[in-house]
Structure formats: structure tokens, C-alpha cells
Amino acid sequence: MYMMTAEQYEESLRRLNLVVYMFGKRIENVVDDPIIRPSMKAVAKTYELAHRPEHEDIMTATSHITGKKVNRFTHIHQSIEDLVKKSKMGRLLGRETGCCFQRCVGMDSLNALDMTTFDIDRKYGTEYHKRFVKYLAYVQDNDLTCCGAMTDTKGDRSLPPHKQADPDMFMHVVEEKQDGVIVRGAKAHQTGAVNSHEIIVMPTITLREPDKDYAISFALPSDTEGITYIIGRQSCDTRKLESGTMDRGNLFFGGHEALVIFDNVFVPWGRVFMFKEYDFSRQLVEQFAAYHRQSYACKVGVGDVLIGAAQTAAEYNGVEKASHIKDKVVEMNHLNETLYCGAIACASEGHKEPSGTYYVNTLLANVHKQNVTRFPYEMARLAQDIAGGLLATLPSEKDFKSDTVGKWMDKYYKGRADISTEYRMRILRLIENLTLGTAATNYLTESMHGAGSPQAQRIMISRRVNMQEKQRAAKRLCGIE
């Protein structure tokens, strides 16, 4: 067992034979592609920080299987402290990268499957949990990055899987064989898919008996034959192809999402963790979702970057002492720390499941994620307000460096006399990146729709709140029997 360095992680990706398409063409060198590479570097940061002594306590854990040190992203939570450290790790990495670092979905998949496979075995006498623990040991021993794949393309949302005009709108088993199963379908919005060694598939909704062929969970190497990745577009993504770095905003890191196609893919039985146990689909979906809603502590870290950028922009504009600017920055901090409160609260109120795994407080995890669907948008609005209209009208780096018009760019876009025009442009581009550009995909749109839509969280809140207890308290105090 060992923990990979960032360099070893990058080299491990080069050994994969992924089938990846972007802009209508197959990408032969995924690791070095200028659009994809910043997302790889964000994942590499999760390996780098695990080797830094100052972050070891947050970034690593002790395996409950072997007793050896592992990267926390491959760990099964064994205590309340583990859950809290997970939230702290998310904030740390969000602040370090200013984007999505892509390993949370795999971590949350592992923890949800550890609980659900244990419970399936208790009811049906199956051996899913034994298979899963063996798989987990493999992931930990090799320090692998896992892509958690839950979201099906869904087709007609008014129809269950078995009534879809095209049965492939949900992942399903098309053939059962002696040594495994053949599956077909697709998983959408897959964060960090081509930066992963493994892909873990789960159902996306609660299933009923007619949909039992869709109740399938498994894990496969990401370059398994029959799996194809199609990279999704992001706003301003082709800026990464331009010379220079200023217009990118974030010089080092980024994220990506992909549509992952499974075209008659073979899954050996040893990699199958659920097969037709449709009655456990809801549990797996809800447990994964609660864990992943806790994981949005990462947005607090990205929020730290946005707040820092807004304060810097105000200083470069010479308005940092204005009372309304101070108030807006305070409001951004208030919103961001409120999000952090939710992430820490759902962890601190967690509990131990029969499998021995510690699970977050589901109600508070959903309340936390509901806030994440709102607060980053308000923080982005305030940052744009502080930055000013130049955020949307700033000419390009090529104009700034032009022999002809560059002198005017430097002259007329200057703020404070003691701050270079280039620095002012760079901080504005970072705010643009976070609120309008490639990072906005992760910071804003992912805040809205990641880990389920806002309505999904409201449904869970309505289920988990003890309304009768609230009514009893009210009636008792005013004398109603």
C-alpha cells in the first residue's frame, strides 16, 4: 500500500487507454490536452497535499481494513471526527484550487456502497459487501481516483425506466452471463471522469419491481472496452488554447464534466455490488446524496477565493474604504461562513450505521446543500458589483500586449497609481472566471444542480423534519390538548 504523489498520479493517467471525444474529434493525449489538463492538475492537488506534513491530519486517514495510512478520498468514515475532517478537506482544496477537484463523488460513492451492500447482505444473504471490501482494498492499495456515476440521462421524466421509448435512457442490464452481466446506457454530468482510474455506477432514482433490470451498481476501470467519454463545453473554455494566461483567470486549475457512454459493456460478477435488489435503490441514492451534499463544503473554499478576489479588486479600484463596499464584503463572508456551518453541522450530528460506517445527519446535509443552491449566486452578484462593469467589457491580453494599442490599455484601464494595470486586469479575469467563465460551471451551476436539484433537497427536508414534534411543542405551550 502506498499513496501516490502528484507526479505519480499524472503518470498513472498516461497508462490509461481512454476513448475521449471533444469538439467532434477523438483526443489522443488526454493528459496534455490544454483544455482538460487544468482539471487533471486540480485532482493532482489532492495527491500533493496528502504528502504535506501541515495537511496530513486532514488529507489522510487510517484504513479500517489494513490499519495503514491512506488518502482520505479512499477512506470509509469511522467516526464523527472523520466526517468533520472531510468537510475541512473540502474547504481546503476548494481554496487551494479555486475550482472542483473532482474526487468527492468517488469518495461518497464508496461510503454509500459500504453501508448499502452491508444491508443488502443482511436481508438476502448475498455477498456484495465482501466483494465491495475487496474492491475498496484495491482502491486504497493503489490510491486510485474514482468517478462516481449516478446521473442517468432520464429521457421522458414523466415515465419510469421500463416505460421509456428508449430503454437506454437509464443504465440497465441487457444480458446476464455466467461470469457477469452486459450493461448499456449513459451517465451524464460526470465530474472529472477522464481524470479517474475507476468509474463506480449506481442507480439514479428509487426503483420499483418492473424496473429491477435497472437496479445495478458496479465498478470498472475507466478504460474498459465499450466506455466512451464526450467532454462537455464550458463558457470561455477555448481561452485555454490561446497564447498567454491573463484571460484564463485561474492560471493553474479547472474542472470538466463528461457524458459517459456504456455501449454493451461487460461487468464481471466480482465488480457487481447490486443486481436487481430494487428495494435498496432508494437507500443507496439517498445515502450517496446526503454524503455528496455534505461535500459541498468545497464551495466554501472557492468562496474564500472569490471573497479574496473581490476585496483585492476593491483595493485596486481604490474603493475598499467605502462603507457600502465594506458591507458587501462582510455579507459575502457571512454567507460563506454560513455554508461552512452547515457542512460542519451535518458532520458533527452524524451517527454510526450497522456496517460501522459513520453517516451524516441527512436533514442537515440537505439544508446545507439547499443553502449552496442560493448563497454562491448572491456572493457572485456582490463580487460582480464590487468589480464593476469592466468585468464584462475588458479587452483581451493580446490588446494589452499590442504594440499599437497596448499603451492605451495600460493608461486608461489603470486604477490606483501604485498598482499595475496588469494586476488589475488579472484579478478581474479571476472574478470573471469564477462567476461567468469555466469555473462558474463548478461554482454556480454545480452549486445549483450538483448532488440533485434544489427540489430534491426540499423533498428530503420535508421527509426528515419531525413536524409532529414541532406541533406538540407549540400546542403544549398554549394549552391545546
Residue pairs with C-beta under 8 A, 6 or more apart in sequence:
1 63
1 66
1 68
1 70
1 140
1 141
2 143
3 47
3 50
3 51
3 60
3 69
3 70
3 71
3 143
4 12
4 47
4 71
4 143
5 47
5 48
5 51
6 44
6 45
6 47
6 48
8 47
9 43
9 44
9 47
9 143
9 145
10 31
10 40
10 44
12 197
13 30
13 31
13 40
13 195
13 197
14 31
16 30
16 197
16 221
16 222
16 223
17 223
18 30
18 194
18 222
18 223
18 229
19 26
19 223
19 227
19 228
19 229
20 26
20 27
20 30
20 36
20 194
20 228
20 229
20 230
20 231
20 258
21 27
21 228
21 229
21 230
21 231
22 33
22 35
22 36
22 230
22 231
27 33
27 36
27 231
30 36
30 194
31 37
31 40
34 240
34 241
35 231
35 237
35 238
35 240
35 241
35 256
36 194
36 195
36 231
36 256
38 99
38 240
38 250
38 252
38 253
38 254
39 99
39 100
39 102
39 192
39 195
39 253
39 254
39 255
39 256
40 195
41 252
41 253
41 254
42 97
42 99
42 100
42 101
42 102
42 253
42 254
42 255
43 101
43 102
43 103
43 145
43 192
43 195
45 93
45 96
45 97
45 101
45 253
46 59
46 71
46 73
46 93
46 101
46 103
46 145
47 71
47 143
49 55
49 59
49 92
49 93
49 96
50 56
50 59
50 60
50 71
50 72
52 59
55 92
57 85
58 72
58 85
58 88
58 89
58 92
59 71
59 72
59 89
59 92
60 69
60 70
60 71
60 72
61 69
61 70
61 71
61 72
61 75
61 78
61 82
61 85
62 68
62 69
62 70
62 78
63 69
63 70
63 75
63 140
64 76
64 78
64 356
65 133
65 136
65 137
65 140
66 137
66 140
70 140
70 143
71 143
72 82
72 85
72 86
72 89
72 107
73 103
73 104
73 106
73 107
73 145
74 107
74 110
74 136
74 139
74 140
74 143
74 144
74 146
75 82
75 107
75 140
76 110
76 111
76 114
76 136
76 357
77 83
77 86
77 111
77 350
77 357
77 358
77 359
78 356
78 357
78 358
79 358
80 347
80 348
80 350
80 358
82 358
83 294
83 346
83 347
83 348
83 350
83 358
83 360
84 344
84 347
84 348
86 107
86 294
86 295
86 297
86 347
87 294
87 297
87 340
87 343
87 344
87 347
88 297
90 104
90 295
90 296
90 297
90 298
90 300
90 301
90 343
91 297
91 298
91 300
91 301
91 304
91 340
91 343
92 301
93 101
93 298
93 301
94 101
94 297
94 298
94 299
94 300
94 301
94 302
94 303
94 304
94 305
95 301
95 302
95 304
95 305
96 301
97 252
97 253
97 301
98 250
98 253
98 302
98 305
98 430
98 433
98 434
98 439
99 250
99 253
99 254
99 255
99 302
99 438
99 439
99 442
99 443
100 191
100 192
100 255
100 298
100 442
100 446
101 192
101 253
101 255
101 298
102 145
102 147
102 191
102 192
102 195
102 196
102 255
103 145
103 146
103 192
104 292
104 295
104 298
105 146
105 147
105 148
105 150
105 191
105 192
105 292
105 295
106 145
106 146
106 147
106 148
106 196
106 198
106 200
107 146
107 148
107 291
107 295
108 148
108 288
108 291
108 292
108 295
109 146
109 148
109 150
109 200
109 202
109 288
110 136
110 139
110 146
110 200
111 287
111 291
111 357
111 359
112 202
112 284
112 287
112 288
112 291
113 132
113 200
113 202
113 217
113 273
113 284
114 129
114 132
114 133
114 136
114 355
114 357
115 283
115 287
115 353
115 354
115 355
115 357
115 359
116 273
116 274
116 280
116 283
116 284
116 287
117 128
117 129
117 131
117 132
117 273
117 274
118 129
118 353
118 354
118 355
118 357
119 280
119 283
119 354
119 355
120 126
120 128
120 129
120 274
120 277
120 280
121 127
121 128
121 129
121 130
122 354
124 277
126 277
128 272
128 273
128 274
129 355
131 270
131 271
131 272
131 273
132 273
134 270
135 219
135 270
135 271
135 273
138 144
139 146
139 198
142 197
144 196
144 197
144 198
145 192
145 195
145 196
145 197
145 198
146 196
146 197
146 198
146 199
146 200
146 219
147 190
147 191
147 192
147 193
147 196
147 198
147 199
147 200
147 222
147 260
148 200
148 202
148 288
148 292
149 187
149 190
149 193
149 199
149 200
149 201
149 202
149 260
150 187
150 201
150 202
150 203
150 204
150 285
150 288
151 187
151 188
151 189
151 190
151 204
152 169
152 170
152 171
152 185
152 186
152 187
152 188
152 204
152 205
153 169
153 170
153 185
153 186
153 188
153 259
154 169
154 170
154 204
155 164
155 165
155 166
155 169
155 170
156 164
156 165
156 169
160 207
160 208
160 210
160 211
161 167
161 169
161 170
161 172
161 205
161 207
161 211
161 214
162 210
162 211
162 213
162 214
164 170
168 184
168 185
168 186
169 185
170 185
170 203
170 204
170 211
170 214
171 183
171 184
171 185
171 186
171 187
171 201
171 203
171 204
171 214
171 216
171 262
172 183
172 184
172 185
172 213
172 214
172 216
173 181
173 182
173 183
173 213
173 214
173 216
173 275
173 276
174 182
174 183
174 184
174 264
175 181
175 182
176 182
177 266
179 268
179 269
180 266
180 267
180 268
180 269
180 271
180 272
181 216
181 218
181 266
181 267
181 269
181 272
181 275
182 264
182 265
182 266
182 267
183 201
183 216
183 218
183 262
183 264
183 265
183 267
184 262
184 263
184 264
184 265
185 262
186 259
186 260
186 261
186 262
187 201
187 259
187 260
187 262
188 259
188 260
189 232
189 257
189 259
189 449
190 199
190 229
190 257
190 258
190 259
190 260
191 255
191 256
191 257
191 442
191 446
191 450
192 255
192 256
193 199
193 222
193 229
193 256
193 257
193 258
193 260
194 222
194 229
194 231
194 256
194 258
195 256
196 222
197 221
197 222
198 219
198 220
198 221
198 222
199 219
199 220
199 221
199 222
199 227
199 260
200 217
200 218
200 219
201 216
201 217
201 218
201 219
201 220
201 262
202 217
202 274
202 284
202 285
202 288
203 214
203 215
203 216
203 217
203 274
203 281
203 284
203 285
204 285
205 281
205 285
206 281
206 282
206 285
207 214
207 215
207 278
207 281
207 282
208 278
209 278
211 278
212 276
212 278
213 276
214 278
215 274
215 275
215 276
215 277
215 278
215 280
215 281
216 272
216 274
216 275
216 276
217 272
217 273
217 274
217 284
218 267
218 271
218 272
218 273
218 274
219 271
219 273
220 227
220 265
220 267
220 271
224 265
224 266
225 265
225 266
226 262
226 263
226 264
226 265
226 266
227 260
227 261
227 262
227 263
227 265
228 260
228 261
228 263
229 258
229 259
229 260
229 261
230 258
230 259
230 260
230 261
231 256
231 257
231 258
232 256
232 257
232 258
232 259
234 256
234 437
234 438
234 441
235 436
235 437
235 438
235 440
235 441
236 432
236 433
236 436
236 437
236 438
237 438
239 247
239 248
239 437
239 438
240 248
240 254
240 438
242 397
242 398
243 398
244 397
244 398
244 401
245 251
245 397
246 397
246 400
246 422
246 425
246 426
246 429
247 396
247 397
247 429
248 429
248 433
249 429
249 430
249 431
249 432
249 433
249 434
249 437
249 438
249 439
250 430
250 433
250 434
250 438
250 439
254 438
254 439
255 438
255 439
255 441
255 442
257 441
274 280
274 281
274 284
286 362
286 460
287 359
289 451
289 452
289 456
289 460
290 346
290 359
290 360
290 362
290 365
290 366
290 460
291 359
291 360
291 365
292 450
292 451
293 346
293 365
293 366
293 368
293 369
293 372
293 451
293 452
293 457
294 343
294 346
294 347
294 360
294 365
294 368
294 369
295 451
296 339
296 343
296 368
296 369
296 372
296 447
296 450
296 451
297 339
297 340
297 343
297 344
299 339
299 372
299 376
299 443
299 447
300 336
300 337
300 339
300 340
300 343
302 376
302 434
302 439
302 442
302 443
303 332
303 335
303 336
303 339
303 375
303 376
303 379
304 336
305 430
305 434
306 332
306 379
306 380
306 383
306 431
306 434
306 435
306 443
307 329
307 332
307 333
307 336
307 379
307 383
309 383
309 427
309 430
309 431
309 434
310 328
310 329
310 332
310 382
310 383
310 386
310 387
310 431
311 320
311 329
312 427
313 383
313 386
313 387
313 388
313 424
313 427
313 428
313 431
314 320
314 322
314 325
314 329
314 386
315 416
315 419
316 415
316 416
316 419
316 423
316 424
316 427
317 388
317 415
317 416
317 424
318 415
318 416
319 325
319 386
320 326
325 386
328 382
328 385
328 386
329 382
329 386
331 378
331 382
332 379
332 382
332 383
335 375
335 378
335 379
336 375
336 379
338 371
338 375
339 368
339 371
339 372
339 375
342 364
342 367
342 368
342 369
342 371
342 372
343 368
345 361
345 364
345 368
346 360
346 361
346 362
346 363
346 364
346 365
346 367
346 368
347 360
349 360
349 361
349 364
350 358
350 359
350 360
350 361
351 358
351 359
351 361
352 358
352 359
353 359
362 460
362 464
363 460
363 461
363 464
363 465
366 457
366 460
366 461
366 464
367 457
367 461
369 451
369 452
369 457
370 454
370 457
370 458
370 461
372 447
373 447
373 448
373 454
373 457
376 443
376 444
376 447
377 444
377 447
377 448
380 434
380 435
380 440
380 443
380 444
383 431
383 434
383 435
384 391
384 431
384 435
387 428
387 431
390 413
390 428
391 428
391 431
391 432
391 436
392 432
392 436
394 413
394 425
394 428
394 429
394 432
395 409
397 425
399 405
399 406
399 409
400 406
400 409
400 410
400 421
400 422
400 425
402 409
409 421
410 421
410 422
411 421
413 421
413 424
413 425
414 421
414 424
415 421
415 424
433 439
433 440
434 440
434 443
435 443
435 444
448 454
475 481
